[in-house]
């Protein structure tokens, strides 16, 4: 097999974007052979873009069993990602899903089990893993250049969305439609990178505000405090309501501090480990010498194209996945823990109680009295995923 026969489920913004990338030749080992959407107007728009070069379906399972595809990408609203992936595995298809992996870890765990049983390649569209800045941070942490980790701080508030965005569909910014707000829509990339770089915390205490800045009933302002097994701590701050916003990541260890901001990675490296300096220093205000190292500056990464091409190589050549689908559960578990900590007003330890989270989420859906009057109905993933 020289090329993947690729299908797309969901021809909204993200599905259409992937289709353009493929037909423009940016994914040379992928051939788009079929697309699917439950809405006829979307299929009509897709036909204008793609012509008669692909097959069109209104039912995902019909596309799965058509023989037209051997791989599929799922670009539907969040709740449908696991069920559509599980069905695809049952039809012996390779699967890549858009973020998030799902809304709650219980359903995502079932998806992961289906993927393992199938033996097929399973990826997730964590396109920020292609960013050379975050790749370098992860490398520096993993090879021990920072020494023992002490603190992680990510202020990610440049996700501004106006009220019109939240009003753009009945599903958007609701517990029933999206399963959350900024954590589940904008921040899956950041929460994935957080755990990809630092590993999973042991417990979380969080403070979410729901509808603080907008007429919505999901979170739009979040501050979360993390603790780790070695005693390291972390702070994660996000919102969709600030202009201008900030995107600043700090990772601090026994050998200094890494800062990523404004497309630049700076390493403030101590000449010797702080712990060693403290053990021998005799002066009251002494401190280790610090070297400022401008490690990397980049405003480019392969983004979605990089993940698609890596997925194709994984299927065709056995190349390791940059973003294995099974890892989607980790950032989602952090997101679920942040919600649960606020709902219960208490610390949440890992692994979280998945059944409890699911029950609380159902309560939010059932008790919501929020009524929207959408100006549009766009059942699509959020296309803004460049952080």
HUJO-V796524 format. One record per backbone hydrogen bond with DSSP energy under -0.5 kcal/mol. CO is the residue of the C=O (numbers start at 1). NH is the residue of the N-H. Records with the same first field share a line. If there is no record, write none. Layout:
CO = NH ; NH
This chain:
4 = 6 ; 31
5 = 70 ; 71
6 = 33 ; 34
7 = 73
8 = 10 ; 36
9 = 75
12 = 16
13 = 17
14 = 18
15 = 19
16 = 20
17 = 21
18 = 22
19 = 23
20 = 24
21 = 26 ; 27
22 = 25
27 = 30
29 = 4
30 = 32
31 = 6 ; 33
33 = 55
34 = 8
35 = 57
36 = 10
38 = 40
39 = 43
40 = 44
41 = 45
42 = 46
43 = 47
44 = 48
45 = 49
46 = 50
47 = 51
50 = 53
55 = 35
57 = 37
59 = 63
60 = 64
61 = 65
63 = 66
70 = 94
71 = 7
72 = 96
73 = 9 ; 75
74 = 98
77 = 80
78 = 81
80 = 84
81 = 85
82 = 86
83 = 87
84 = 88
85 = 89
86 = 90
87 = 91
88 = 91 ; 93
89 = 92
94 = 72
95 = 123
96 = 74
97 = 125
104 = 107 ; 108
105 = 109
106 = 110
107 = 111
108 = 112
109 = 113
110 = 114
111 = 115
112 = 116
113 = 117
114 = 118
115 = 119 ; 120
121 = 95
122 = 325
123 = 97
124 = 126
125 = 127
126 = 129
127 = 130
128 = 131
130 = 302
131 = 135
132 = 136
133 = 137
134 = 138
135 = 139
136 = 140
137 = 141
138 = 142
139 = 143
140 = 145 ; 146
141 = 144
144 = 147
146 = 255
148 = 254
150 = 233
151 = 252
152 = 235
153 = 250
154 = 156 ; 237
155 = 248
156 = 239
162 = 165 ; 166
163 = 167
165 = 168
167 = 375 ; 376
168 = 378
169 = 172
171 = 174
173 = 217
174 = 178 ; 179 ; 180
181 = 185
182 = 186 ; 187
186 = 189
187 = 191
188 = 192
189 = 193
190 = 194
191 = 195
192 = 196
193 = 197
194 = 198
195 = 199
202 = 350
203 = 227
204 = 348
205 = 225
207 = 223
209 = 211 ; 220 ; 221
214 = 216
218 = 211
219 = 182
220 = 240
221 = 209
222 = 238
223 = 207
224 = 236
225 = 205
226 = 234
227 = 202 ; 203
228 = 231
232 = 228
233 = 152
234 = 226
235 = 154
236 = 224
237 = 156
238 = 222
239 = 159
240 = 161
246 = 157 ; 158
247 = 262
248 = 155
249 = 260
250 = 153
251 = 258
252 = 150 ; 151
253 = 256
254 = 274
255 = 270
256 = 253
257 = 268
258 = 251
259 = 261 ; 266
260 = 249
261 = 264
263 = 298
264 = 261 ; 266
265 = 295 ; 296
266 = 259 ; 268
267 = 269 ; 293
268 = 257
269 = 291
273 = 277
274 = 278
275 = 279
276 = 280
277 = 280 ; 281
283 = 286
289 = 271
291 = 269 ; 293
292 = 294
293 = 267 ; 295
296 = 265
300 = 132
302 = 305 ; 306
303 = 307
304 = 308
305 = 309
306 = 310
307 = 311
308 = 312
309 = 313
310 = 314
311 = 315
312 = 316
313 = 317 ; 318 ; 319
314 = 318
323 = 124
324 = 327
325 = 328
326 = 329
327 = 330 ; 331
328 = 332
329 = 333
330 = 334
331 = 335
332 = 336
333 = 337
334 = 338
335 = 339
336 = 340
337 = 341
338 = 342
339 = 343
340 = 344
341 = 345 ; 346
348 = 204
352 = 354
353 = 357
354 = 358
355 = 359
356 = 360
357 = 361
358 = 362
359 = 363
360 = 364
361 = 365
362 = 366
363 = 367
364 = 368
377 = 379
378 = 380
381 = 383
383 = 385
